[in-house]
Amino acid sequence: MWIWQQTDWPNFYWDKTVIEPMVRETRLNQGILLGKMLSHSHDKKESMLDTLLANIVHSSAIEGEKLNAFSVRSSLANRLGLSEERPFPTTEQTDGLAEIMVDAVDNLTTPLTLDRILHWHDRLFPEGYTMFNPVIGGRLRGDAPMQVVSGRIDRPVVHFEAPGRQILDEELDKFILWFNASKDDTSVDPLLRAAITHLWFVTLHPLDDGNGRITRLLTDLALAQAEQQSVRFYAMSVGILANRKSYYEILEQTQKGDLNITDWLVWFFDTLNETFAEALKEIDQTVFKTNFWRHVDQTSLAKEQVKVLNRMLDGDFADGINTSQYHKVAKVSKPTATRHLAALVEQGCLMKSGAGRSTRYLLPKVSGYSYPPSY
């Protein structure tokens, strides 16, 4: 029996002693992240662009599709009204992806409707999207059973079967009604609502293809509504991709179970907190880099020195760099590499550690910030 066949579907329940502390922890981490972003980010639209780009590219990667990130970025920049020094050619697909991503996190008060979902789907699959397995965008799936299957054609393994087409319209009406009503329901925690949104919609699986990507758009919409703001500073799809195997496993386990969704909620909040932690590391890395260059006169450095320092500040060589690595990265001779590194130590840009073949050069502490950022 699938979860949607349970008598009380979709009246989900969970172990409050397990979930309520996780919700409080997630709320705290969310507040820390938003506070840091608001205090350190000078260009909110650029931050939003980077986050939405990560969400689009990683959400597609979860489904095994590789997008041209430069094209997606240019489409997003156009949509957000940002200018680029070197815009990349866009396509109907990347323009569509940018449009629906911005809609999901920007139009927070617009009610969810079936037409809105189908418009997202239509933009996800423009005409001529693929010659193989063509998908007609903007319409619900047909009468054939919707199954998630793996294995050999003659011995398929059915991981999940969605509600039949004859009840799909009614099920979607229930979901959409709940989604709109729960947005202002103070008895439903907004983060719990996002987790339920994800599970409920992906279980309905109402489309021939793209169910996962539309599900994650709806989750992004619910999370943006939970923050009561349109600017987003983290991409949960990055965390889902990093945990893709366990993502599919917990979905299968939950969809084969009863209406107790405690395990799904634990997975969701663990992944969301992991996403917050990664975003915080990126912020601290940016702050460290800014503070570092405030204390360094770049005009006194060779361009190769600046290049290597920026590589280190961006996260490369977290354990320090040696002469051979500097020689390869900077494309200078080994004697020049030795001189460059010695000069960087003398100017306080790097610290020398070890001796002989074990010698490494590390980024120093700068105004209370040490590298790499830690928690």
CORSULQUI-V984795 format. One line per field, one symbol per residue. ss: DSSP state (h for helix, s for strand, l for the rest). burial: # if it has 24 or more other ideal C-beta (glycine too) atoms within 12 Angstrom, else .. A space follows every 10 residues. Layout:
BEGIN
ss: ???
burial: ???
END
This chain:
BEGIN
ss: llhhhlllll llsllhhhhh hhhhhhhhhh hhhhhhhhhh lllhhhhhhh hhhhhhhhhh hhllllllhh hhhhhhhhhh llllllllll lhhhhhhhhh hhhhhhllll lllhhhhhhh hhhhllllll llllllllll llllllssss sllllsssss slllhhhhhh hhhhhhhhhh hhlllllllh hhhhhhhhhh hhhhllllll hhhhhhhhhh hhhhhhhlll lllllhhhhh hhlhhhhhhh hhhhhlllls lhhhhhhhhh hhhhhhhhhh hhhhhhhhhh hhhhlllhhh llhhhhhhhh hhhlllllll slhhhhhhhh lllhhhhhhh hhhhhhllls sssllhhhls sssllsllsl lllll
burial: .###....## .#.#....#. .##..##.## .###.##..# #...###### ########## ###.#.#.#. #######.## .#.......# ..######## ######.#.. .#.#.##### ######..#. ....#.##.# #....#.#.. .........# ###.#..#.. ##.###.### .##.....## ########## ########## ########## #######..# ########## #.#...#..# ##.##.###. ########## ########## #########. ##...#.... ##.###.### .##...#..# ###.##..## .#....#..# #.###...## ##......## ####.#..#. ###..
END
